[in-house]
Amino acid sequence: MTQGAGYLSTHVLDTARGVPAEGLRIDLFRIEGAGRAHLHSTITNADGRTDAPILPQGQFAPGIYELVFHAGAYLDATGAAPEAPRFLDVIPIRFGISDGESHYHVPLLLSPFGYSTYRGS
């Protein structure tokens, strides 16, 4: 596996409240065959971002990855109307990195009943 100069970042916005999603836990995995290897865990800051790239230069390499957003715990902490079970609890986003020299940005737009993502800049 060749490491490149690229890096991975994210940004989580709470679209129901119109604010950045502060305090949301995110786990990053690298997909390896039928399994996955945990690489990193982090919590979003007041801007809904992580304090450092989730996958920084030097560790960044082409492959299949999965970001796991712990939305249910975040929604519980914000006082969103409780549900048992929550409609959205854990949101996995699996994506491919093909260019080890690029910046990949995978944001999450979140509400209690829906989410969207895209490759940002």
N, C-alpha and C positions, 0 to 999 in steps of 0.2 A: 504494500500500500504506500503510495507516494503522497507525502504531505505537500500542500501548496500554500500560497500566500493569501488565499481566500479566507472567509470567516462566515459564521452563521449568527444572525441576530433575530430577535422577535420583538413584538410590541403588542400588548393586549389592551383593548379598549372596551369598556363596559358601555355598550350602546343603549341599554335600557336606562341607565343613570346619566349618560352623557359625560363620563369621566374616565380617566385611565384606570385600569384594574390593578390597584396596588395590593400587594400581599398575596398574589396568586402563585402557587407552586407549579413549577414546570420541571419535568424530567426529560432528558435526552437519551435516546437509545440508538445504537447502530444495529441494523438488521443484518444478521449473519445466517444465511440459509433459512431454516425454519425457526431459528431462535433470535434472541436479541440480547445485546450487551449494554448494560447501563453505563453511560459515559459521564453524566453530570446532572446535578439537581440545583435549582436556583429558585429565588422568589423575586417577583417583580417589585420594582421600586415605586415611588410616588408618581412617576411619569408612565407607569405601566410597562416599563422596559427593564431589562436586566442591567446590572452595573457593569458587566463585561460581556463580550460575545459569548454565546452559549457554547460555540465551538470555535476557539480562537485560531489564529494563524499558528502553524506548527503542529496542530492536531487536526486541521481541516483536510479532508481527503474525499475524493469521489466515492460514492456508495449510496446505499439506501439507509435513511434515518427515520426516526419517529420522535416527534415532540408530543409529550403527554401533558395536557393542561388539566389541572385539578380544579375544574370549574365549580363542582358542587360545594367543596369546602369554602371556596371564595364566596359563592352566593350566600351560603349560610352565614359567613362572617359579615356580609354587608346588610343583613336583615331582609334579604329578598323573601317573599312569601314562602313559608316552608311547604315542602312536599315530602311524602315518604312513599316510594323513593323519588328523588329528584329526576325530572325529565332529562336534564343534562348533568352528569356527574363528572366523569372522566372523558376528556375529548382527545383521542389520538389523531395526529396528523402525520401520515407517512408520505415521504417525498424523496426524490432522488437528487443527488448532487452529481453533476456530470463534469463540471469545470472547477478544478481545484484552485484556480486563481481568481475566482469571482466572489463577490459578496452575495450571499443568499439571505434574504430577509423574509421570514414567514410570520406575518402578523395574524392575530386572532381578533375578530370583532365578535363580542359575546353579549348575549342577553339570556335570561332564564329559559327561553324556549327556542333559541336558535343561535347559530353562529355561522361565520363565513371566514374564509382565508384566501390568500392569493400570494404569488411571489412578488414581493415589494422590492423597493430599492433602498 
